[in-house]
Amino acid sequence: MKVRFILKPHVTGDARTFSVVGLGEVIMHFDEGGADSVFVEDLQVQLASGEWKLMTKAFADKDIIPDNYNVWFGVPKTPEDQERGYFL
């Protein structure tokens, strides 16, 4: 998923997995190279519609959901996944 920093929107990257070291963090792979663990509340995520949304709000609205092991996250594949709030 395309992500960017809220305070530095020119810094973009890709994130699909949670950090196993820190709670509330995801691994962000920067477009310029490299990767780091970043707090969810510091990021915006680009939805399929092209809209940028606060990542915390996207999780709350179930626009993006985790898998059932809380390892990775993404757009719900089915209405059942979205209703349940996680992938099987």
Phi, psi and omega in degrees: 000139179285129179228160175211158177287144178294313184277344178226072186298346177282346177267107185240168178184200182232139178218134179217350183233151174277153174284133178276353183265320185239137176288140178073023180236150175237159175271119180254124175263111185289145179298329181278355182113154181086172180209157178203161175274128186229141177292139180302322184289352178266359188240156167245150179239143178268120180280170181302331179287349184096349180289140173266133184223144175306134184297322178298320179290322179297321176292317181297322181275358181062029171288330171229144183221155177277167170280174185288354176256000183054043178257313179229170181217163179182188179287136177302136181274333180225159175301328179294319177299316181296318179295318181290325179094009176198160177276151173269000000 
